Amino acid sequence: MKEFLTSLLVGIKEKEISNEDKEVLRNLLNLGAVSLHKDKFYLNNGYVCGKLDISQNATGFIMPFDKRFKQDIIVENKNLNNSHLGDIVLAKLLPLKKKRQSAKIVMSLKLANETSVVYTKRFGAAILGVNLKTGLSTTLKATQKSLKMLPLGTLLKINNLNNEIVEVLGNLEDPLSDEKISLAIYNKNDKFSEACELEAKAFGDEVDASMYPNRVDLRNLEFCTIDPVDAKDFDDAIYFDEKKREIYVAIADVSEYVTAYSAIDSEAKKRGFSIYFPHISVPMLPRALSENICSLKPDVPRLAFCFKISLDANNEVKKEELFEAIILSKRRFNYDEIDEILEGKRECEISWIKPLFKLTTKLRKKRLLHAFDFRTKELRMNLDEEGQISQTRFESDSDSHRLVEDCMLLANKAAAKLITKGVFRNHASPDFKKIDTLLEDLQLLGLDFTYESDLANLIRKIQAKADELGNREEIDKLIIKSQKKAEYSSENLGHFGLGFDRYTHFTSPIRRYSDLILHRLLKAKISKDEKLYNFLLLNIQSTCATLSELEREADKVAYDFMDRKFARWAAANIGKEVRCYVSENQNVLVAKLDDYFVGARIFITGYSANLLQKLVVKITEADIASAKIFAKVVRKIDV
């Protein structure tokens, strides 16, 4: 929608407008916000479109899509017109009385969420709902008598259009409610419709190879899967022919089962991505597909979309072949097992694993001459039976992760070469302002660098210096923060971080809708069905933009859940002193817990400190509703 609303600033013809956006156009015309001039529709003067943010004091701020506005536009509470945080809105500009432009909202053109989550709280004699995301109270469409029968702190999902109660989720005091809270806040669903479930189960549990005579039969090859120890869906399997120097990357052939516009496809498109909590996943596809017939489980035949990548003696790719296949995985490994094999601590019946690692290590070394190796750690959390934190740890990539990653990168690169328009994974280079901020932060840490137009070279210099000082991981976090986010697009713009001219996502169709779309496009391409290919490209840029948003939302759901678990832990430890380090220091000071538990965000009031400064703080408050922890500094920790 943002693309359409932005195009109204320069004019757009009706034939260029998607069916989805035509409904928005009709609303804008009825409101008198758009006019037709010389076969093009334009947004009228005095109107602005943008995304709405709402502060804790209930003041709104519109982030305008019109770049002529250099600042956010203020919307007083009385002019919000029942719009919600994150909505895309149409607003009418008010006469300029102060230096800051203000406006009143005419209409929410697209709701950020159809529903909100509130908890019941007493205000005087009345029971109101308090929004978990904004902290704002609202009158609920229910009788006070019925509301007073509910325990205070009852969690309710409400309709954003009329404040009607849609569902009772649990109680704010119950740790087992956190999963439902995090999903409901972002309007995510952990259940599939009956139509989806029936469609998925109709495919059965087994693949009959005789039904696929035109597929390449690779069941004799020693494919294996390598995944986390607790994984239940297996997207990818690998095989390496050492003599022929051929790497096979076989990907679950989801598009064989999920056809465009089916019930499952519609739901998968709406979800976009699987969501992973510490204790459970919320899959993009029904489990009958994601954990069964599509999953490349060992010792059973499975349909795969496979790349065979041939390398010459200099480790250069000389040939890439893509075909539909049948495979039979001989072994399901987890990362720890592969690490033990590579370290010589475990024997392995699969003979090609060590030779493949030797090859991918060489490929990686060559690739990193033009790309970056960020040493980041992923936060892992374990929960007890009561839904409380029992353990946290940071998990680093190991040799097994790198082996799999470099094979997947080969397949993703090969896929990107086959399309001129479709689904690309782009990563733009950082802008000057963010790099300037990075250099200022580094200067405070004793790393003095000057701006270079060759950003890749500058970043490598910074990383080399960080290696010398022994704080590479911390510096890498700052560098990543300075970079733009990778996004999906129908046009190729290259991938700065990976150093690739073309890149896409091919290897995870079970958990990413982007990959499923790409598989369909590639099948149309190799079958030379141009009509189908063009049909699949309808509204593709809009779909890519939506997928980028859904990806960020999926991450937010997972982070929100962990934040809630940390807040509950902190609520039980008010007054406790803990160690942490400063992770943000621009608008507000935020530290990361670095004690018995690690990774929690802690907001610190009334104090200023440099990035990465180590501190001892005392927990003063924990707000379970907003999932925030507050603390005050006890002392610095000098290194």
C-alpha positions as CSV (number, residue, x, y, z in Angstrom):
1,M,0.0,0.0,0.0
2,K,2.9,2.4,0.8
3,E,4.0,2.1,-2.9
4,F,0.6,3.0,-4.1
5,L,0.1,6.0,-1.8
6,T,3.6,7.3,-2.6
7,S,2.8,7.0,-6.4
8,L,-0.3,9.3,-5.8
9,L,2.2,12.1,-5.1
10,V,3.5,12.0,-8.7
11,G,0.4,10.6,-10.4
12,I,-0.7,7.1,-11.2
13,K,-2.9,5.7,-14.0
14,E,-5.8,3.5,-13.2
15,K,-4.4,0.5,-15.2
16,E,-1.3,0.6,-13.0
17,I,-3.3,0.2,-9.8
18,S,-3.8,-3.3,-8.2
19,N,-7.2,-4.5,-7.4
20,E,-6.4,-4.3,-3.7
21,D,-5.4,-0.7,-4.0
22,K,-8.4,0.2,-6.1
23,E,-10.6,-0.2,-3.0
24,V,-8.4,2.3,-1.2
25,L,-8.6,4.6,-4.2
26,R,-12.4,4.6,-4.0
27,N,-12.3,5.6,-0.4
28,L,-9.9,8.4,-1.1
29,L,-12.1,9.7,-3.9
30,N,-15.2,9.5,-1.7
31,L,-13.4,11.6,0.9
32,G,-12.3,14.2,-1.6
33,A,-8.6,13.5,-0.9
34,V,-7.8,12.4,-4.5
35,S,-8.4,14.0,-7.9
36,L,-8.2,12.7,-11.5
37,H,-6.1,14.9,-13.8
38,K,-5.1,14.0,-17.4
39,D,-5.7,10.2,-16.8
40,K,-3.7,10.2,-13.6
41,F,-4.9,10.2,-9.9
42,Y,-3.2,12.6,-7.5
43,L,-3.4,13.2,-3.8
44,N,-4.9,16.6,-3.2
45,N,-3.1,19.4,-1.5
46,G,-3.7,19.6,2.2
47,Y,-3.7,15.8,2.7
48,V,-0.9,13.5,3.8
49,C,-0.5,9.7,4.1
50,G,1.8,7.9,6.5
51,K,2.3,5.5,9.3
52,L,1.0,6.4,12.8
53,D,3.0,6.2,15.9
54,I,1.5,6.9,19.4
55,S,3.5,8.0,22.4
56,Q,2.8,7.0,26.0
57,N,1.0,10.3,26.6
58,A,-1.4,9.5,23.7
59,T,0.0,12.0,21.3
60,G,0.2,10.7,17.7
61,F,3.0,11.2,15.2
62,I,2.5,10.5,11.5
63,M,5.6,9.4,9.6
64,P,4.7,10.8,6.2
65,F,5.3,8.9,2.9
66,D,5.9,12.4,1.3
67,K,9.6,13.0,1.6
68,R,9.0,16.8,1.4
69,F,8.1,16.6,5.1
70,K,11.4,16.6,7.0
71,Q,9.7,15.8,10.4
72,D,7.0,13.7,11.8
73,I,3.5,15.3,11.8
74,I,1.9,15.8,15.2
75,V,-1.7,14.5,15.9
76,E,-3.3,15.6,19.1
77,N,-5.2,12.8,21.0
78,K,-8.5,14.4,20.1
79,N,-7.6,14.2,16.4
80,L,-6.6,10.5,16.3
81,N,-10.1,9.5,15.2
82,N,-9.8,6.0,16.8
83,S,-6.7,5.1,14.8
84,H,-4.2,2.7,16.3
85,L,-0.4,2.4,16.6
86,G,1.1,1.3,13.3
87,D,-2.0,2.1,11.2
88,I,-1.4,3.6,7.7
89,V,-3.6,6.7,7.8
90,L,-4.9,9.6,5.7
91,A,-4.7,12.9,7.5
92,K,-5.8,16.5,6.7
93,L,-3.1,19.1,7.5
94,L,-4.1,21.8,10.0
95,P,-3.2,25.5,9.7
96,L,0.4,26.0,10.7
97,K,0.3,27.7,14.1
98,K,3.7,26.6,15.4
99,K,6.9,25.5,13.8
100,R,5.8,21.9,13.8
101,Q,3.1,20.7,11.3
102,S,0.0,19.1,12.8
103,A,-2.9,17.2,11.3
104,K,-6.1,15.4,12.1
105,I,-6.7,11.8,11.0
106,V,-9.5,11.4,8.5
107,M,-9.3,7.6,8.1
108,S,-7.2,4.5,8.8
109,L,-6.5,3.2,5.3
110,K,-4.8,0.0,6.6
111,L,-5.0,-1.3,10.1
112,A,-1.7,-2.4,11.6
113,N,-3.7,-5.1,13.3
114,E,-7.3,-6.0,13.2
115,T,-7.2,-6.6,16.9
116,S,-5.5,-5.4,20.1
117,V,-4.7,-7.0,23.4
118,V,-5.8,-5.3,26.6
119,Y,-6.0,-6.3,30.2
120,T,-8.7,-5.2,32.6
121,K,-8.0,-2.6,35.2
122,R,-10.1,-0.7,37.7
123,F,-10.2,3.1,37.2
124,G,-12.4,4.5,40.1
125,A,-15.7,2.6,39.8
126,A,-15.2,1.5,36.2
127,I,-13.3,-1.4,34.6
128,L,-11.5,-0.4,31.4
129,G,-9.1,-2.1,29.1
130,V,-5.4,-1.1,29.1
131,N,-3.6,-1.6,25.8
132,L,-0.5,-3.7,26.3
133,K,1.4,-2.0,23.4
134,T,0.6,1.7,24.2
135,G,-0.5,1.6,27.8
136,L,-3.6,3.7,26.9
137,S,-6.9,2.8,28.5
138,T,-10.0,2.3,26.4
139,T,-13.7,1.7,27.1
140,L,-14.7,-1.9,26.1
141,K,-17.9,-2.8,24.4
142,A,-19.3,-4.9,27.3
143,T,-21.4,-4.1,30.3
144,Q,-19.6,-3.1,33.5
145,K,-21.5,-5.9,35.3
146,S,-19.9,-8.6,33.0
147,L,-16.5,-6.9,33.2
148,K,-16.6,-6.9,37.0
149,M,-17.2,-10.6,37.0
150,L,-13.7,-11.1,35.4
151,P,-10.6,-11.1,37.6
152,L,-8.6,-7.9,37.3
153,G,-5.7,-8.5,34.8
154,T,-7.9,-10.6,32.5
155,L,-6.4,-10.5,29.0
156,L,-8.8,-9.7,26.2
157,K,-8.4,-9.6,22.4
158,I,-10.6,-6.8,21.1
159,N,-11.7,-5.7,17.7
160,N,-9.9,-2.4,16.7
161,L,-12.9,-1.1,14.8
162,N,-15.5,-1.3,17.6
163,N,-13.7,-2.4,20.8
164,E,-15.8,-5.6,21.0
165,I,-14.2,-8.5,22.9
166,V,-13.1,-11.2,20.4
167,E,-11.4,-13.6,22.8
168,V,-10.4,-14.1,26.4
169,L,-6.7,-15.0,26.4
170,G,-5.9,-15.6,30.0
171,N,-4.6,-13.5,32.8
172,L,-1.7,-11.1,32.9
173,E,-0.3,-12.8,36.1
174,D,-0.2,-16.2,34.4
175,P,3.2,-17.0,32.7
176,L,1.5,-19.5,30.5
177,S,-0.4,-16.7,28.8
178,D,2.7,-15.1,27.3
179,E,2.6,-17.1,24.1
180,K,-1.0,-16.1,23.4
181,I,-0.2,-12.5,24.3
182,S,2.8,-12.2,21.9
183,L,0.8,-13.8,19.0
184,A,-2.3,-11.8,19.6
185,I,-0.4,-8.4,19.8
186,Y,0.8,-8.9,16.3
187,N,-2.5,-10.6,15.1
188,K,-0.8,-14.0,14.5
189,N,-2.6,-17.3,14.7
190,D,-1.4,-20.6,16.0
191,K,-4.3,-22.5,14.6
192,F,-5.2,-23.4,11.0
193,S,-8.7,-23.5,9.5
194,E,-10.4,-26.8,9.0
195,A,-10.1,-26.3,5.2
196,C,-6.3,-26.0,5.6
197,E,-6.0,-29.0,7.8
198,L,-8.1,-31.2,5.5
199,E,-6.1,-30.1,2.4
200,A,-2.8,-30.9,4.2
201,K,-3.9,-34.3,5.4
202,A,-5.2,-35.2,2.0
203,F,-1.6,-35.8,0.8
204,G,-1.1,-38.6,3.2
205,D,2.2,-39.6,4.9
206,E,4.1,-41.3,2.2
207,V,5.5,-40.5,-1.3
208,D,4.9,-43.2,-4.0
209,A,7.8,-42.8,-6.3
210,S,6.0,-44.6,-9.2
211,M,3.7,-41.6,-9.4
212,Y,6.6,-39.3,-10.4
213,P,8.3,-41.0,-13.4
214,N,9.6,-37.7,-14.8
215,R,11.5,-36.8,-11.6
216,V,15.2,-37.4,-11.3
217,D,15.6,-40.4,-8.9
218,L,18.4,-39.6,-6.4
219,R,17.4,-42.1,-3.7
220,N,20.7,-44.0,-4.1
221,L,22.7,-40.9,-3.1
222,E,23.8,-40.3,0.5
223,F,21.8,-37.2,1.3
224,C,21.6,-36.1,4.9
225,T,20.0,-33.2,6.8
226,I,21.8,-31.0,9.4
227,D,19.6,-28.9,11.7
228,P,19.3,-27.8,15.3
229,V,18.8,-30.6,17.8
230,D,15.1,-29.7,18.4
231,A,14.1,-29.1,14.8
232,K,10.9,-30.8,13.5
233,D,10.8,-29.5,9.9
234,F,13.7,-30.3,7.6
235,D,13.8,-27.9,4.6
236,D,17.2,-28.9,3.1
237,A,19.4,-31.9,2.5
238,I,23.0,-32.1,1.2
239,Y,25.1,-34.6,-0.7
240,F,28.6,-34.2,-2.0
241,D,30.3,-36.3,-4.7
242,E,33.9,-35.7,-3.9
243,K,35.3,-37.4,-7.1
244,K,33.0,-35.3,-9.5
245,R,33.2,-32.2,-7.2
246,E,29.4,-31.9,-7.3
247,I,27.4,-30.4,-4.4
248,Y,23.7,-31.4,-4.4
249,V,21.4,-29.1,-2.4
250,A,17.9,-30.7,-2.2
251,I,15.1,-28.5,-0.9
252,A,11.6,-29.7,0.2
253,D,9.3,-29.4,-2.8
254,V,6.5,-27.5,-1.0
255,S,5.1,-26.1,-4.3
256,E,4.2,-29.6,-5.4
257,Y,1.7,-29.7,-2.5
258,V,0.8,-26.0,-2.0
259,T,-0.7,-24.6,-5.2
260,A,-1.4,-20.9,-5.7
261,Y,-4.7,-19.6,-4.3
262,S,-5.5,-22.8,-2.3
263,A,-6.7,-22.5,1.3
264,I,-3.2,-23.4,2.5
265,D,-1.5,-20.9,0.2
266,S,-3.8,-18.1,1.3
267,E,-3.0,-18.8,4.9
268,A,0.7,-19.2,4.2
269,K,0.8,-15.9,2.3
270,K,-1.0,-14.2,5.3
271,R,1.6,-15.6,7.8
272,G,4.6,-15.2,5.6
273,F,7.0,-16.9,8.0
274,S,7.1,-19.5,10.7
275,I,7.5,-18.1,14.2
276,Y,9.9,-19.7,16.7
277,F,9.5,-19.5,20.4
278,P,11.9,-21.2,22.8
279,H,9.5,-24.0,23.5
280,I,7.4,-24.3,20.4
281,S,7.1,-23.2,16.8
282,V,4.1,-21.6,15.0
283,P,4.5,-23.0,11.5
284,M,3.7,-21.2,8.3
285,L,2.2,-24.5,6.9
286,P,0.0,-27.0,8.7
287,R,2.1,-29.6,10.6
288,A,0.8,-32.4,8.3
289,L,3.0,-30.7,5.6
290,S,5.7,-28.9,7.5
291,E,6.6,-31.8,9.9
292,N,5.5,-34.7,7.7
293,I,5.1,-35.1,3.9
294,C,7.2,-32.0,3.0
295,S,9.8,-32.5,5.6
296,L,13.0,-34.3,4.4
297,K,12.9,-36.9,7.1
298,P,15.4,-39.8,7.1
299,D,14.7,-43.2,5.5
300,V,11.6,-42.2,3.6
301,P,11.3,-40.9,0.0
302,R,10.5,-37.2,-0.4
303,L,10.0,-34.8,-3.3
304,A,12.7,-32.2,-3.7
305,F,13.6,-29.3,-5.9
306,C,17.4,-29.8,-6.3
307,F,20.4,-27.9,-7.5
308,K,23.5,-29.8,-8.6
309,I,26.4,-27.4,-8.5
310,S,29.7,-28.5,-10.2
311,L,33.0,-27.0,-9.3
312,D,36.3,-27.0,-11.2
313,A,39.8,-27.6,-9.8
314,N,40.0,-23.9,-8.7
315,N,36.7,-24.2,-6.8
316,E,34.9,-22.0,-9.3
317,V,31.3,-22.9,-10.2
318,K,31.3,-24.3,-13.7
319,K,27.8,-25.6,-14.0
320,E,24.5,-25.3,-12.1
321,E,21.6,-27.6,-12.8
322,L,18.1,-27.3,-11.3
323,F,15.6,-30.2,-11.5
324,E,12.7,-31.8,-9.7
325,A,13.8,-35.0,-7.9
326,I,13.0,-37.7,-5.4
327,I,15.5,-38.2,-2.6
328,L,15.8,-40.4,0.5
329,S,17.8,-38.9,3.3
330,K,20.1,-41.4,4.9
331,R,20.8,-39.6,8.1
332,R,19.4,-36.8,10.2
333,F,22.3,-34.9,12.0
334,N,22.1,-32.1,14.4
335,Y,24.8,-29.3,14.5
336,D,26.5,-30.7,17.6
337,E,27.0,-34.1,16.0
338,I,28.6,-32.6,12.9
339,D,30.9,-30.4,15.0
340,E,32.1,-33.6,16.8
341,I,32.7,-35.3,13.5
342,L,34.7,-32.4,12.2
343,E,36.7,-32.2,15.4
344,G,37.4,-36.0,15.2
345,K,35.5,-36.8,18.3
346,R,32.9,-39.0,16.6
347,E,33.0,-41.5,13.8
348,C,30.7,-41.0,10.9
349,E,29.3,-43.4,8.3
350,I,28.8,-40.6,5.8
351,S,32.2,-40.3,4.2
352,W,31.7,-37.0,2.3
353,I,31.1,-34.7,5.3
354,K,34.8,-33.9,6.1
355,P,35.8,-33.4,2.4
356,L,32.8,-31.1,1.9
357,F,33.8,-29.0,4.9
358,K,37.3,-28.7,3.5
359,L,35.8,-27.4,0.3
360,T,33.3,-25.0,1.8
361,T,36.0,-23.6,4.0
362,K,38.0,-22.6,0.9
363,L,34.8,-21.3,-0.7
364,R,34.1,-19.2,2.4
365,K,37.6,-17.8,2.5
366,K,37.3,-16.7,-1.1
367,R,33.8,-15.3,-0.5
368,L,34.9,-13.2,2.5
369,L,37.3,-11.3,0.4
370,H,34.3,-9.4,-0.8
371,A,31.8,-9.9,2.1
372,F,31.6,-9.7,5.9
373,D,31.9,-12.3,8.6
374,F,29.9,-10.9,11.5
375,R,30.5,-12.8,14.8
376,T,27.1,-12.6,16.3
377,K,25.5,-14.7,19.0
378,E,21.8,-15.8,19.1
379,L,20.0,-15.7,22.4
380,R,18.6,-19.1,23.4
381,M,16.1,-19.5,26.3
382,N,14.9,-22.6,28.2
383,L,11.6,-22.6,30.2
384,D,10.4,-24.7,33.1
385,E,7.0,-26.4,33.3
386,E,5.5,-23.3,34.8
387,G,6.6,-21.1,31.9
388,Q,9.4,-19.3,33.8
389,I,13.0,-18.9,32.6
390,S,15.3,-21.8,33.7
391,Q,18.3,-21.0,31.5
392,T,19.6,-18.5,28.9
393,R,22.7,-18.6,26.8
394,F,24.2,-17.1,23.6
395,E,24.8,-19.5,20.8
396,S,27.5,-18.8,18.3
397,D,27.8,-20.2,14.8
398,S,30.1,-23.2,14.6
399,D,31.9,-25.1,11.8
400,S,28.7,-27.2,11.2
401,H,26.6,-24.0,10.8
402,R,29.2,-22.6,8.4
403,L,29.3,-25.8,6.3
404,V,25.5,-25.7,5.8
405,E,25.4,-21.9,5.3
406,D,27.9,-22.0,2.4
407,C,26.0,-24.8,0.6
408,M,22.8,-22.8,1.0
409,L,24.5,-19.7,-0.3
410,L,25.6,-21.5,-3.4
411,A,22.0,-22.6,-4.1
412,N,20.5,-19.2,-3.4
413,K,23.0,-17.5,-5.7
414,A,22.3,-20.1,-8.4
415,A,18.6,-19.5,-8.1
416,A,19.0,-15.7,-8.4
417,K,20.8,-16.1,-11.7
418,L,17.7,-17.8,-13.3
419,I,15.2,-14.9,-12.8
420,T,15.2,-11.3,-14.0
421,K,12.2,-10.3,-12.1
422,G,10.6,-12.2,-9.1
423,V,11.7,-12.4,-5.5
424,F,15.2,-11.1,-4.7
425,R,16.8,-10.7,-1.3
426,N,18.4,-7.2,-1.4
427,H,20.7,-5.6,1.1
428,A,21.6,-1.9,0.4
429,S,24.8,-0.4,1.6
430,P,24.6,1.8,4.7
431,D,23.9,5.6,4.3
432,F,26.4,8.2,5.3
433,K,24.5,9.3,8.4
434,K,24.5,5.9,10.0
435,I,28.2,5.3,9.2
436,D,29.0,8.7,10.7
437,T,27.2,7.7,13.9
438,L,29.1,4.4,13.9
439,L,32.4,6.2,13.6
440,E,31.5,8.5,16.5
441,D,30.6,5.5,18.7
442,L,33.8,3.8,17.8
443,Q,35.8,6.9,18.6
444,L,34.4,6.9,22.2
445,L,35.7,3.3,22.4
446,G,39.2,4.3,21.3
447,L,38.9,3.2,17.7
448,D,39.6,6.2,15.5
449,F,38.6,5.8,11.8
450,T,37.8,8.3,9.1
451,Y,35.0,7.9,6.5
452,E,35.9,6.1,3.3
453,S,33.7,5.9,0.2
454,D,34.7,2.2,0.0
455,L,32.5,1.1,2.9
456,A,33.3,-2.6,2.6
457,N,37.0,-1.8,3.0
458,L,36.3,0.5,6.0
459,I,34.3,-2.1,7.7
460,R,37.0,-4.7,7.3
461,K,39.5,-2.3,8.8
462,I,37.3,-1.8,11.8
463,Q,36.9,-5.5,12.2
464,A,40.6,-6.1,12.0
465,K,41.3,-3.5,14.7
466,A,38.5,-5.1,16.9
467,D,40.3,-8.4,16.5
468,E,43.5,-6.9,17.9
469,L,41.6,-5.4,20.9
470,G,39.7,-8.6,21.6
471,N,36.2,-7.0,21.4
472,R,35.2,-8.2,17.9
473,E,31.7,-9.4,18.8
474,E,30.8,-6.2,20.5
475,I,32.1,-4.1,17.6
476,D,30.3,-6.3,15.1
477,K,27.0,-5.5,16.9
478,L,27.6,-1.8,16.4
479,I,28.5,-2.3,12.7
480,I,25.3,-4.4,12.1
481,K,23.2,-1.7,13.9
482,S,24.6,0.9,11.3
483,Q,23.5,-1.2,8.4
484,K,20.1,-1.2,6.6
485,K,17.9,-4.2,6.9
486,A,17.8,-6.8,4.1
487,E,14.5,-6.8,2.3
488,Y,12.5,-8.6,-0.4
489,S,12.0,-6.9,-3.8
490,S,10.8,-7.9,-7.3
491,E,13.9,-6.2,-8.7
492,N,17.5,-7.2,-8.1
493,L,19.6,-4.6,-6.2
494,G,22.4,-6.8,-4.9
495,H,23.4,-7.9,-1.4
496,F,26.0,-5.6,0.3
497,G,26.6,-7.8,3.4
498,L,27.2,-11.0,1.4
499,G,29.1,-9.2,-1.3
500,F,26.8,-10.7,-4.0
501,D,25.6,-8.9,-7.2
502,R,22.4,-11.1,-7.2
503,Y,20.8,-13.0,-4.3
504,T,17.5,-14.6,-3.4
505,H,16.0,-17.1,-0.9
506,F,15.5,-20.6,-2.3
507,T,16.3,-23.0,0.5
508,S,13.5,-22.7,3.1
509,P,10.0,-23.0,1.5
510,I,8.6,-24.7,4.6
511,R,9.1,-21.6,6.8
512,R,9.4,-18.7,4.3
513,Y,6.7,-17.8,1.8
514,S,9.3,-15.9,-0.3
515,D,11.0,-19.2,-1.1
516,L,7.7,-20.9,-2.1
517,I,6.9,-18.1,-4.6
518,L,10.4,-18.5,-6.0
519,H,10.0,-22.2,-6.5
520,R,6.8,-21.6,-8.5
521,L,8.6,-19.1,-10.7
522,L,11.6,-21.3,-11.3
523,K,9.3,-24.3,-12.2
524,A,7.5,-22.1,-14.7
525,K,10.9,-20.9,-16.0
526,I,12.5,-24.4,-16.5
527,S,9.2,-25.6,-18.1
528,K,9.3,-22.5,-20.4
529,D,5.7,-21.6,-19.4
530,E,5.9,-17.9,-20.0
531,K,2.2,-17.4,-19.4
532,L,2.3,-19.0,-16.0
533,Y,5.5,-17.1,-15.1
534,N,3.8,-13.7,-15.9
535,F,0.7,-14.8,-14.0
536,L,2.8,-15.5,-10.9
537,L,4.4,-12.1,-11.2
538,L,1.1,-10.2,-10.8
539,N,1.4,-7.7,-7.9
540,I,4.8,-9.2,-7.1
541,Q,6.4,-6.0,-5.8
542,S,3.4,-5.5,-3.4
543,T,3.8,-9.1,-2.2
544,C,7.6,-8.5,-1.6
545,A,6.9,-5.4,0.4
546,T,4.4,-7.3,2.5
547,L,6.8,-10.1,3.1
548,S,9.5,-7.7,4.4
549,E,6.9,-6.4,6.9
550,L,5.8,-9.9,7.9
551,E,9.4,-10.9,8.4
552,R,10.0,-8.1,10.8
553,E,6.7,-8.9,12.6
554,A,7.7,-12.6,13.0
555,D,11.0,-11.4,14.7
556,K,9.1,-9.0,16.9
557,V,6.7,-11.8,18.1
558,A,9.7,-13.9,19.2
559,Y,11.5,-11.0,20.9
560,D,8.3,-9.9,22.6
561,F,7.8,-13.4,24.1
562,M,11.4,-13.4,25.5
563,D,11.0,-9.8,26.8
564,R,7.9,-11.0,28.8
565,K,9.8,-13.9,30.3
566,F,12.6,-11.6,31.4
567,A,10.1,-9.1,32.8
568,R,8.5,-11.8,34.9
569,W,11.9,-12.9,36.2
570,A,12.7,-9.2,37.0
571,A,9.3,-8.7,38.8
572,A,10.3,-11.5,41.2
573,N,13.8,-9.9,41.7
574,I,13.0,-6.3,42.5
575,G,16.0,-4.8,44.4
576,K,18.4,-7.4,43.0
577,E,21.8,-6.2,41.8
578,V,22.9,-7.6,38.4
579,R,25.7,-7.0,35.9
580,C,25.0,-5.6,32.4
581,Y,26.6,-3.6,29.6
582,V,25.3,-0.5,27.7
583,S,23.8,-1.5,24.3
584,E,22.1,1.8,23.4
585,N,22.8,5.3,24.6
586,Q,21.1,7.7,22.1
587,N,17.5,8.6,23.1
588,V,17.4,6.4,26.2
589,L,20.0,4.3,28.0
590,V,19.5,0.6,27.5
591,A,21.7,-2.2,28.9
592,K,21.8,-5.9,28.2
593,L,21.8,-8.3,31.1
594,D,25.1,-10.1,31.4
595,D,24.8,-12.1,34.6
596,Y,23.5,-15.6,35.6
597,F,20.9,-14.9,33.0
598,V,21.9,-13.0,29.8
599,G,20.2,-11.0,27.1
600,A,17.4,-9.1,28.8
601,R,17.0,-5.4,27.9
602,I,17.1,-3.1,30.9
603,F,16.1,0.5,30.7
604,I,18.2,2.8,32.9
605,T,16.9,6.2,34.1
606,G,18.9,9.3,35.2
607,Y,22.3,8.1,33.9
608,S,24.5,8.5,30.9
609,A,27.3,6.1,29.8
610,N,29.3,5.1,26.8
611,L,28.4,2.1,24.6
612,L,29.6,-1.2,26.0
613,Q,30.3,0.3,29.4
614,K,29.9,-2.5,32.0
615,L,27.6,-1.7,35.0
616,V,26.1,-3.1,38.1
617,V,22.5,-2.0,38.4
618,K,19.6,-2.5,40.8
619,I,16.3,-3.7,39.4
620,T,13.7,-1.1,40.5
621,E,10.6,-2.0,38.4
622,A,9.3,-4.6,36.0
623,D,6.2,-3.9,34.0
624,I,4.9,-7.3,32.8
625,A,2.2,-5.6,30.6
626,S,4.7,-3.7,28.5
627,A,7.5,-6.3,29.0
628,K,10.0,-3.7,30.2
629,I,12.6,-3.8,33.0
630,F,13.8,-0.6,34.7
631,A,16.9,-0.2,36.9
632,K,19.2,2.4,38.4
633,V,23.0,2.2,38.3
634,V,24.9,1.1,41.4
635,R,28.4,1.4,40.0
636,K,30.5,1.1,36.9
637,I,32.7,-1.9,36.3
638,D,36.1,-0.8,35.2
639,V,37.9,-3.2,32.9
